[in-house]
């Protein structure tokens, strides 16, 4: 699979990354070199990205290590592919459309959870049985999951959340819940050994209204990891 198959060119903020994406996407066994005009036409006609040949040429000229040029055109080199790989998580912004809760929970979250590695840490001020359902549908039961929250919404009847949690654990899912009642718990995010996804909405309400999920950098992940661990130590486990 090409790296371009795992990236949406529309969310790449830099023009040169869009150009590298196009070079990777267009490459075949018989053709791996393209002119700036070829790339611009492909992005406009095939991806609906408004870009000119001049902009593509300027992007190619700005980073000559990422591509190789000869009389036939430009070829994407390993350096360019590496930049695309690094941008996969650094650049990613996912828009959640209003009125599409099923797609948000079963497609968007599935894609995010698939890319997670190691222990999964979730912070969400409000959790309920729908949060557990997300874990059941999108995570591997062998992967430990810690959910830090301020409020457990126990509906439709008292004890519902607890019963669902017991059932989930009985099927082998390693899910821990920590209740941290301090008022400073208000962020919603998903974190693993490499990634930090910040969500504008609680996971159980994704898709009810428009929101965004943004993948932030390693500096933020490290800072929030320390915060999560400190709060987890003093949280009440259920």
C-alpha positions in Angstrom: 0.0 0.0 0.0 1.3 3.5 -0.9 1.5 6.1 1.8 -0.8 8.3 -0.3 -3.5 5.6 0.2 -3.6 6.3 4.0 -3.6 10.2 3.7 -6.3 12.7 2.7 -4.5 15.4 0.6 -7.2 17.9 1.6 -6.0 18.1 5.2 -2.3 18.5 4.4 -1.5 22.1 5.3 1.6 22.5 3.1 1.4 22.7 -0.6 4.6 20.7 -1.0 3.0 17.8 0.9 0.0 17.9 -1.4 2.5 17.7 -4.3 4.5 14.9 -2.8 1.1 13.1 -2.1 0.2 13.5 -5.8 3.6 12.2 -7.0 3.2 9.1 -4.8 -0.4 8.5 -5.9 0.2 8.9 -9.6 3.2 6.6 -9.6 2.8 3.2 -11.4 5.1 0.4 -12.4 5.6 2.0 -15.9 5.5 5.6 -15.0 7.2 7.3 -12.0 8.1 10.8 -13.3 5.7 13.7 -13.8 5.9 17.4 -14.7 4.6 20.2 -12.5 1.7 20.6 -15.0 0.9 16.9 -14.7 0.7 17.2 -10.9 -1.4 20.4 -11.0 -3.9 18.8 -13.4 -4.2 15.6 -11.3 -4.8 17.6 -8.1 -7.4 19.8 -9.8 -9.2 17.3 -11.9 -9.0 14.2 -9.6 -9.0 15.7 -6.1 -10.8 19.1 -6.5 -7.8 20.9 -5.0 -7.4 24.4 -6.4 -3.7 24.7 -7.3 -1.7 26.1 -10.2 1.2 24.8 -12.1 3.3 27.7 -10.8 2.4 26.8 -7.2 3.4 23.1 -7.8 6.7 24.2 -9.4 7.5 26.5 -6.5 6.8 23.7 -4.0 9.1 21.3 -5.9 11.8 24.0 -6.1 11.5 24.6 -2.3 12.7 21.1 -1.4 15.0 19.5 -3.9 16.0 16.6 -1.6 12.5 15.2 -1.6 12.3 14.7 -5.4 14.6 14.0 -8.3 14.3 15.9 -11.6 15.4 14.9 -15.0 14.2 15.7 -18.6 11.1 13.5 -18.1 9.9 15.2 -14.9 10.0 14.7 -11.1 10.2 11.5 -9.2 9.4 11.3 -5.5 12.3 10.1 -3.4 12.5 8.5 0.0 12.9 11.8 1.8 9.6 13.0 0.3 7.8 9.8 1.4 9.3 10.2 4.9 7.9 13.7 5.1 4.4 12.3 4.1 4.7 9.6 6.7 5.6 12.1 9.4 2.7 14.3 8.4 0.2 11.5 8.7 -0.3 12.1 12.4 1.1 15.6 12.7 -1.2 17.2 10.1 -4.4 15.2 10.6 -7.7 17.1 11.3 -10.9 15.1 11.1 -14.2 16.9 10.8 -17.3 15.3 12.3 -20.4 16.2 10.5 -23.6 17.0 12.4 -26.3 14.4 12.3 -24.0 11.5 11.5 -23.3 9.8 14.9 -23.2 6.3 13.4 -20.5 7.3 10.9 -18.5 9.1 13.6 -18.5 6.2 16.0 -18.2 3.4 13.5 -15.9 4.8 10.8 -14.0 7.8 12.1 -13.3 6.3 15.6 -12.5 2.9 14.0 -9.8 4.6 11.9 -8.3 6.3 14.8 -8.3 3.3 17.1 -6.8 1.1 14.3 -3.7 3.4 14.3 -3.2 3.3 18.1 -0.3 1.3 19.6 0.0 0.1 23.2 -2.1 1.1 26.1 -5.0 3.4 25.3 -5.7 6.4 27.6 -9.0 8.2 27.3 -10.0 11.4 29.1 -13.7 12.3 28.8 -15.6 14.2 31.4 -18.8 12.4 30.5 -19.0 8.6 29.9 -21.9 6.2 29.7 -22.8 2.8 28.1 -22.2 4.3 24.7 -18.6 4.9 25.6 -18.2 1.3 26.5 -19.8 0.3 23.2 -17.2 2.4 21.4 -14.4 0.4 23.2 -16.1 -2.9 22.3 -16.5 -2.0 18.6 -13.2 -0.3 18.0 -10.4 -1.6 20.3 -8.6 -4.9 20.5 -9.6 -6.8 23.7 -5.9 -7.5 24.4 -5.1 -3.8 24.6 -5.5 -2.2 28.0 -7.8 0.8 28.1 -7.9 3.4 30.9 -10.8 5.9 30.9 -10.5 9.0 33.1 -13.8 10.8 33.7 -15.6 13.1 36.0 -19.2 11.8 35.5 -20.6 8.4 34.8 -24.0 8.8 33.3 -25.9 5.8 34.6 -28.9 5.6 32.3 -31.6 4.3 31.6 -31.5 2.9 35.1 -29.1 2.9 38.0 -26.6 0.1 37.7 -26.8 -0.1 33.9 -23.2 1.2 33.4 -21.8 -1.1 36.0 -23.5 -4.2 34.4 -22.2 -3.3 31.0 -18.7 -2.8 32.3 -18.8 -6.2 34.0 -20.1 -7.8 30.8 -17.3 -6.1 28.7 -14.7 -7.3 31.1 -16.1 -10.8 31.2 -15.4 -11.0 27.4 -11.8 -10.3 28.0 -11.6 -6.5 27.5 -9.1 -4.8 29.8 -11.0 -1.7 30.6 -10.4 0.4 33.7 -12.5 3.4 34.8 -11.1 6.2 37.0 -13.4 8.9 38.4 -11.5 12.2 39.0 -14.1 14.6 40.4 -12.0 17.8 40.3 -13.6 20.6 38.2 -10.4 21.0 36.1 -11.2 17.9 34.2 -12.7 19.2 31.0 -10.6 18.1 28.0 -11.5 15.2 25.8 -8.7 13.2 24.2 -7.4 9.8 23.2 -3.7 8.9 23.7 -1.4 6.0 23.1 2.4 5.5 23.0 2.8 7.8 19.9 -0.4 9.8 19.3 -2.6 12.4 20.9 -6.1 13.0 19.5 -8.0 16.0 20.9 -11.8 15.8 20.5 -14.2 18.7 20.6 -17.0 16.5 21.9 -17.4 13.6 24.3 -16.9 10.3 22.4 -20.5 9.1 23.3 -22.0 12.2 21.6 -19.8 12.4 18.5 -21.8 13.1 15.4 -24.7 14.8 17.2 -23.3 18.1 16.2 -20.4 19.4 14.1 -17.0 19.0 15.8 -13.4 18.2 15.1 -10.8 15.7 16.2 -7.3 16.9 15.9 -4.0 15.0 16.2 -1.5 17.1 18.1 2.3 16.9 18.4 4.6 14.9 20.7 5.2 17.8 23.0 1.5 18.0 23.8 1.3 14.2 24.2 4.2 14.1 26.7 2.7 17.0 28.8 -0.8 15.5 28.8 0.6 12.0 29.6 2.1 13.3 32.8 -1.2 15.1 33.7 -3.3 12.0 32.9 -1.0 9.8 35.1 -1.1 12.2 38.0 -4.9 12.3 37.9 -5.2 8.6 37.4 -3.3 7.9 40.6 -5.8 9.8 42.8 -8.9 8.8 40.9 -11.5 6.4 42.3 -11.5 3.1 40.3 -14.6 1.3 39.4 
